[in-house]
Amino acid sequence: MTNVLNEVMQMFIHDTGFQYITGPMLIMWAICGLLFYLAIKKQYEPLLLLPIAFGALMANLPTRALYDGGWTIDGMFHPTAGLYFFISQGIHLELFPPIIFLGVGALTDFGPLIANPRTLLLGGAAQLGVFATMFCAVAFGIFTLGESASIGIIGGADGPTSIFLANKLAPHLIGPIAVAAYTYMSLVPLIQPPIMRALTTDAERKIRMKSLRKVSKLERIVFPLVVMVLCIMVVPDASALIAMLMLGNVLRESGVVDRLVKACQNEIINVTTIFLGTAVGMTMQAEIFLRPTTLAIIAMGVVAFGLSTVGGVVMAKIMNKLSPNNPVNPLIGSAGVSAVPMAARVSQNVGAEYDPQNYLLMHAMGPNVAGVIGTAVAAGYMISRLSGH
């Protein structure tokens, strides 16, 4: 009787996934729990952290129903078909990030940037963290050029661009890079204000900028077309991101395709967000994620983000030195990172602490949009220079 029970138990264990559970998997369960907490309780970028957490939990379970492949002796599963295999192609075939950009373009008002084009400089200066962190990562000697560039782009605070670049230059690091990028994006209200206050004086924080001029419909339509042509001519490798961003904006500003605009703003971007987050989470297998390099990536990511904030604020201060008669409130420089529109709201909130009647939000949207374009161009340049490294 005992032998029969033992055989039944062995058969049960063999037919279940319990035999594949490892210590690293349990650690990843705890990390997933933290991501669920940040997404649900703290509401830190929940639209993507929640699917990422769910995908990461699935990646650390012996889930065969989602895959069609084979287990290896180390307990890792290698999918060759099945649900996850096909969903993940949205990343590998570079579909999801450009589609997200389509939605961003349809949701974003480019008017403040058109009305005050000098804020392009603030978006460009905010790329400081991207390149400075890239060079630091190379100097450490543990990352290749491609890996270093993928880590540096976290400083742009643009999740889809981070994933797009990592897929090109360091696909094995998509998981930690995406988690770092979206986590720091969600922590914009916590990370940026101390840096903004440290770099500005009380008088600078109270600067009231001139009202933005009204932008005509013709300008709103021509601007994204011209920017697309120029960016693609200069950096062809950024074509997918830039073109889809501008397509979404042209649809928005045309005023004749409301159904398409609403689809881009809602159904298309929402469905893609679910698939993108889940697919990214599924790359976070314990054997890949729990490495010393992951901690290094997360640490360098916050440095990159901080330096990008510094770059935008300092550039605004330089602009004020060069053009004292038309000053820029340096607080909007922090919005040069790509976290649209969260970074612009942070500029508004910090400014309101010192002058409740000072409305910086629309002014901050200029560098915010410029940051999106700047990060995409920076990613395209890195791809063109570093592919194969």
C-alpha atoms as one frame of an Amber mdcrd trajectory, in Angstrom:
protein
   0.000   0.000   0.000   2.847   2.360   0.898   4.605   1.660  -2.395   1.395
   2.405  -4.295   0.978   5.733  -2.486   4.598   6.631  -3.181   4.145   5.848
  -6.861   0.953   7.917  -6.999   2.711  10.850  -5.317   5.666  10.590  -7.677
   3.351  10.516 -10.662   1.456  13.519  -9.309   4.640  15.521  -8.764   5.941
  14.506 -12.187   2.751  15.705 -13.873   2.721  19.054 -12.055   5.095  21.992
 -12.045   6.220  21.709  -8.417   9.455  19.970  -9.383  10.540  23.007 -11.400
  10.163  25.574  -8.587  13.548  26.973  -7.542  14.868  29.435  -4.995  15.475
  32.158  -7.626  11.868  31.746  -8.770  10.670  32.439  -5.229  12.801  35.603
  -5.142  11.202  36.716  -8.388   7.761  36.107  -6.873   8.694  38.594  -4.153
   9.888  41.104  -6.778   6.617  40.644  -8.658   4.771  41.299  -5.421   6.656
  44.582  -5.068   5.759  45.581  -8.631   2.096  44.746  -7.981   2.249  46.885
  -4.833   3.788  49.856  -6.679   1.263  49.570  -9.503  -1.905  49.036  -7.470
  -1.320  50.609  -4.080   1.009  53.462  -5.063  -0.355  53.799  -8.625   3.162
  54.229 -10.046   2.767  53.896 -13.837   0.125  51.150 -13.330  -0.769  50.865
 -17.018   2.553  49.159 -17.668   3.883  48.065 -14.281   0.818  45.895 -13.730
   1.129  43.914 -17.011   4.914  43.701 -16.502   4.441  42.283 -13.002   1.902
  39.757 -14.268   4.150  38.718 -17.152   7.132  38.382 -14.815   5.128  36.134
 -12.491   4.161  33.920 -15.445   7.802  33.789 -16.536   8.715  32.317 -13.165
   6.055  29.630 -13.122   6.182  26.317 -15.018   3.400  27.506 -17.348   3.064
  25.136 -20.260  -0.359  26.244 -21.445   1.101  29.523 -22.680   3.957  27.927
 -24.557   4.891  25.143 -26.875   8.504  24.205 -26.387  10.708  22.145 -24.114
  12.124  22.126 -20.603  15.885  21.946 -20.217  17.806  20.232 -17.465  18.252
  23.558 -15.632  14.490  23.987 -15.353  14.265  26.833 -17.883  11.609  26.761
 -20.564  12.401  27.733 -24.141   9.273  28.595 -26.136   9.129  27.854 -29.836
   5.436  28.595 -30.347   2.292  29.276 -28.365   0.716  32.424 -26.955   3.824
  34.012 -25.460   5.933  33.246 -28.504   3.555  35.160 -30.767   2.963  38.041
 -28.328   6.713  38.475 -27.846   7.117  38.954 -31.583   5.588  42.389 -31.063
   8.863  43.348 -29.380  11.264  41.337 -31.526   9.672  42.547 -34.755   9.596
  46.114 -33.383   5.838  46.512 -33.561   4.782  47.518 -30.042   6.989  50.594
 -29.371   6.080  52.366 -32.648   2.384  51.624 -32.087   2.659  53.122 -28.595
   4.209  56.203 -30.234   1.209  56.393 -32.557  -1.024  56.726 -29.508   1.301
  59.226 -27.843   1.224  61.405 -30.952  -2.569  61.311 -31.025  -2.732  62.243
 -27.336  -0.170  65.059 -27.339  -0.563  68.738 -28.177   2.515  69.987 -30.058
   1.226  73.576 -29.907   3.440  74.761 -27.001   6.568  73.562 -28.801   5.502
  75.250 -32.056   4.712  78.487 -30.208   8.050  78.494 -28.391  10.513  76.512
 -30.539  13.521  77.418 -28.404  12.283  74.862 -25.887  13.691  72.294 -28.311
  17.023  73.143 -26.685  15.688  72.026 -23.320  14.613  68.682 -24.740  18.025
  68.286 -26.333  19.878  69.213 -23.143  17.875  66.627 -21.228  19.661  63.929
 -23.252  22.724  64.639 -21.078  21.851  61.715 -18.825  21.550  59.361 -21.798
  25.054  59.908 -23.136  26.816  60.531 -19.809  25.490  57.256 -18.404  26.379
  55.413 -21.581  30.016  56.516 -21.298  30.067  55.671 -17.581  28.751  52.173
 -18.290  31.471  51.665 -20.895  34.091  52.894 -18.420  33.031  50.261 -15.882
  34.222  47.625 -18.320  31.411  45.147 -17.695  29.086  46.270 -20.480  29.512
  46.358 -24.234  28.858  49.540 -26.201  25.431  48.294 -27.204  24.525  47.354
 -23.644  25.807  50.707 -22.365  23.711  52.629 -24.880  20.633  50.615 -23.908
  21.231  51.441 -20.245  21.852  55.118 -20.967  18.572  55.562 -22.836  16.768
  55.001 -19.513  17.704  58.624 -18.812  15.295  59.704 -21.516  12.392  58.457
 -19.365  10.791  56.898 -22.430   9.774  53.266 -21.940   8.914  52.361 -25.560
  12.167  53.895 -26.832  14.148  52.041 -24.163  12.582  48.760 -25.258  13.057
  49.588 -28.950  16.765  50.326 -28.476  17.426  47.397 -26.143  15.817  45.014
 -28.641  18.301  46.244 -31.250  21.473  46.414 -29.181  20.971  44.284 -26.050
  17.883  42.036 -26.312  18.980  39.982 -23.301  18.626  43.109 -21.129  15.105
  44.128 -22.189  13.602  42.993 -18.868  15.737  44.989 -16.403  15.970  48.000
 -18.729  12.196  48.176 -19.221  11.497  47.734 -15.514  14.036  50.447 -14.629
  12.693  52.823 -17.278   9.052  52.501 -16.282   9.785  52.485 -12.558  11.729
  55.740 -12.789   9.077  57.238 -15.057   6.524  56.512 -12.350   8.818  58.084
  -9.741   9.154  61.393 -11.604   7.227  63.273  -8.866   9.682  61.955  -6.265
  13.013  62.106  -8.120  12.815  65.419  -9.958  11.633  68.025  -7.395  14.702
  67.817  -5.091  17.010  68.239  -8.096  14.929  71.139  -9.422  15.010  72.944
  -6.080  18.722  72.363  -5.594  19.611  73.913  -8.960  17.327  76.968  -8.860
  16.932  80.047  -6.709  13.688  81.293  -5.205  13.593  84.126  -7.737  14.101
  81.735 -10.676  11.260  79.509  -9.534   8.918  82.518  -9.566   9.725  83.616
 -13.113   6.550  84.196 -15.098   6.940  83.450 -18.767   5.253  85.345 -21.570
   1.945  83.927 -22.750   2.220  81.550 -25.676   0.908  82.801 -28.998  -1.978
  81.076 -30.708  -0.814  78.413 -33.134  -2.707  78.099 -36.417  -4.094  74.836
 -37.729  -1.767  75.005 -40.735   1.257  75.208 -38.427  -0.026  72.274 -36.398
  -0.277  70.116 -39.515   2.941  71.238 -41.209   5.113  70.969 -38.082   4.931
  67.173 -37.566   5.425  66.588 -41.293   8.535  68.768 -41.417   9.963  67.282
 -38.223   9.383  63.765 -39.526  11.157  64.486 -42.803  14.119  66.176 -41.111
  14.552  63.544 -38.394  14.331  60.619 -40.789  16.761  62.278 -43.200  19.260
  62.844 -40.386  18.711  59.613 -38.425  17.005  56.972 -40.614  17.172  54.382
 -37.828  14.670  56.436 -35.828  12.132  56.234 -38.659   9.712  53.795 -37.042
   9.321  55.803 -33.838   9.330  59.283 -35.363   6.977  58.414 -38.225   4.365
  56.833 -35.974   4.582  59.677 -33.461   3.984  62.235 -36.193   1.267  60.163
 -37.864  -0.686  60.141 -34.613  -0.296  63.898 -34.271  -1.290  64.635 -37.877
  -4.416  62.543 -37.392  -5.179  64.561 -34.252  -4.625  67.963 -35.816  -6.338
  67.256 -39.142  -9.754  67.394 -37.494 -11.302  65.086 -40.075 -10.623  61.600
 -38.709 -12.093  61.627 -35.227 -12.749  57.878 -35.298  -9.102  57.136 -36.056
  -7.891  59.584 -33.411 -10.126  58.058 -30.763  -8.956  54.582 -31.754  -5.306
  55.640 -31.443  -5.957  57.325 -28.101  -7.903  54.422 -26.647  -8.302  50.928
 -28.118  -5.049  50.695 -30.092  -2.711  52.064 -27.441  -4.529  50.235 -24.627
  -4.374  46.801 -26.270  -0.754  47.335 -27.263   0.126  48.428 -23.734  -1.252
  45.171 -22.317   0.709  43.042 -24.785   3.880  45.122 -24.494   3.915  45.040
 -20.687   3.163  41.331 -20.522   5.772  40.470 -23.153   8.413  42.518 -21.314
   7.531  40.825 -18.043   7.895  37.419 -19.645  11.563  38.181 -20.348  12.216
  38.461 -16.609  13.093  34.829 -15.901  14.949  34.418 -12.622  18.074  33.021
 -14.285  18.297  36.155 -16.430  17.018  38.855 -14.098  18.773  37.913 -10.851
  22.279  38.888 -11.860  24.655  41.554 -10.495  24.366  43.393 -13.796  20.655
  43.936 -13.128  21.419  45.847  -9.933  24.026  47.871 -11.834  21.468  48.712
 -14.531  18.903  49.851 -11.973  21.500  51.993 -10.170  22.768  53.591 -13.382
  19.200  54.159 -14.533  18.430  56.518 -11.664  21.732  58.332 -12.291  20.804
  58.721 -15.961  17.393  60.059 -15.052  18.848  62.528 -12.558  21.450  63.809
 -15.008  18.785  64.313 -17.678  16.839  66.468 -15.235  20.009  68.438 -14.463
  20.709  68.954 -18.169  17.310  70.491 -18.843  17.335  72.818 -15.813  20.904
  74.010 -16.414  20.184  74.684 -20.089  17.244  76.900 -19.090  19.539  78.862
 -16.780  22.062  79.294 -19.606  19.316  80.509 -21.922  18.357  83.131 -19.343
  21.929  84.394 -19.255  21.951  84.738 -23.027  18.438  86.204 -23.297  17.620
  88.081 -20.060  14.743  90.041 -21.630  12.710  86.906 -22.326  13.460  84.616
 -19.401  12.574  80.954 -19.107  11.507  79.512 -15.798  14.223  76.880 -15.212
  11.689  74.539 -13.667  10.321  73.704 -17.110  13.765  72.428 -18.105  13.138
  69.306 -16.056  10.271  68.488 -18.421  12.840  67.872 -21.153  12.673  64.184
 -20.266  10.146  62.172 -22.244   7.657  61.302 -19.509   4.646  62.958 -21.178
   2.784  64.677 -19.582   3.892  63.692 -16.076   7.157  65.652 -16.168   5.301
  68.782 -17.313   2.891  68.411 -14.397   5.827  68.172 -12.002   7.159  71.485
 -13.347   3.733  73.016 -12.769   3.396  71.611  -9.251   6.841  72.704  -8.080
   6.344  76.176  -9.552   2.951  76.497  -7.847   4.605  75.874  -4.479   6.416
  79.210  -4.821   3.835  81.148  -6.848   0.331  79.630  -6.908  -0.694  81.966
  -9.736   2.169  80.941 -12.021   0.904  78.504 -14.658   3.825  76.598 -16.155
   2.069  73.514 -17.481   1.655  74.577 -21.112   5.137  76.095 -21.180   6.539
  72.821 -19.848   4.789  70.819 -22.568   7.184  72.353 -25.114  10.346  70.738
 -23.704   8.323  67.645 -22.828   7.411  67.042 -26.474  10.960  67.977 -27.512
  12.236  65.336 -25.103  10.174  62.640 -26.802  11.605  63.608 -30.183  15.121
  64.005 -28.794  15.190  60.597 -27.125  13.905  58.891 -30.274  16.583  60.630
 -32.353  19.267  59.704 -29.807  18.140  56.080 -29.959  18.235  56.110 -33.751
  21.753  57.554 -33.727  22.934  54.878 -31.289  21.436  52.129 -33.423  23.123
  53.447 -36.564  26.522  53.717 -34.849  26.497  50.679 -32.558  24.622  47.893
 -34.325  26.843  44.849 -34.157  28.856  46.050 -31.137
